[in-house]
Amino acid sequence: MTMQFGVSLPQGWNMELVGIADPVEAYERMTRVAQTAEEVGFTSAWLVDHFHTTPRPSQEITFECWTTTAALARDTRRIRIGQTVTCAGYRNPALLAKMASSVDVLSHGRLNFGIGAGWSEHEYRGYGYDYPDTPERLRRLGEAVQVIRAMWTQEEAVFEGQYYHVRGAINQPKGVQQPHIPILIGGGGEQVTLRLVARYADACNVFGDAETLRHKFAVLRAHCEAVGRDYESIRRTAGAFCCLGETDEQAQAKFPAALRGRPVAAGALIGSPDTIRRRLAELEAAGVQELILGFPDILDLNTLRFFAREFIAA
């Protein structure tokens, strides 16, 4: 198996930090997960760009995405760090590009830049942002990605769009990676999002079972052919929850009842090592090159060690 593995960090969005009253302790527990993932051989560690907990807003801890990414850049040494995904509507894209450039330097060139259209209406309205309809959010995403690429490739970035305007912005340093920080666009929308991936992105991120992912990648391939892009130049990542147990029954017992039936649970990997090994083979055959895993029991660092022994170190 050549598939690589990333880990979704316990940032608080999925209520992973419930019961930890001290925010300093909560952050240190989270960063220890990233350090352990690095130690046992995970390729990447990922944050989400959310302000409130899910499935409903609460007063529980949720760390902000980009300040946390910057901190993790210094708390780790080898593992790549990224976002699944930055909400294009929360920050001016020129400023976001400069933030990412700084973080790429802080991490010595380990940043994966993830971005998407955003969808959490409660967060938008709670923080005072307008919440456009889906087509407008996608149009804004398309413009934002063009602004970001301009900031990373032009000496004085210029962009005139319907929503964003950049007129001679200077961005130094532009980051470490060449030709620029890799851009991941998240989402499986077949008419717009995957077309944006084909035009502008270095990676995609989608969710679903093997059959769904095979279909999404076929759609992406068609978009690449339409715009003259090499499909194999796009890194194909997917996300999934993972409950690993010594037996299938033990793994089933670990899966939180609150996640059952929710869209984020689509394609969840639940089972013994043998069961999950078969599922991973199916995902790799469908075209997944890197699988980003969310472990409901991730604060138990032995979970990462168990997975790594079975699927990374082997």
NORQUIUR-V405305 format. One record per run of one state. SS is the DSSP state (A for helix, B for strand, O for the rest). FROM is the first residue (numbers start at 1). TO is the last residue. Records with the same first field share a line. If there is no record, write none. Layout:
SS=FROM-TO ; FROM-TO
This chain:
O=1-3 ; 9-22 ; 41-43 ; 48-64 ; 76-79 ; 84-85 ; 88-92 ; 107-110 ; 117-120 ; 127-133 ; 154-156 ; 161-164 ; 170-181 ; 187-192 ; 201-202 ; 208-209 ; 228-230 ; 234-234 ; 245-247 ; 255-256 ; 260-262 ; 266-268 ; 272-272 ; 287-289 ; 295-301 ; 312-314
B=4-8 ; 44-47 ; 80-83 ; 86-87 ; 111-116 ; 157-160 ; 165-169 ; 182-186 ; 203-207 ; 235-244 ; 269-271 ; 290-294
A=23-40 ; 65-75 ; 93-106 ; 121-126 ; 134-153 ; 193-200 ; 210-227 ; 231-233 ; 248-254 ; 257-259 ; 263-265 ; 273-286 ; 302-311
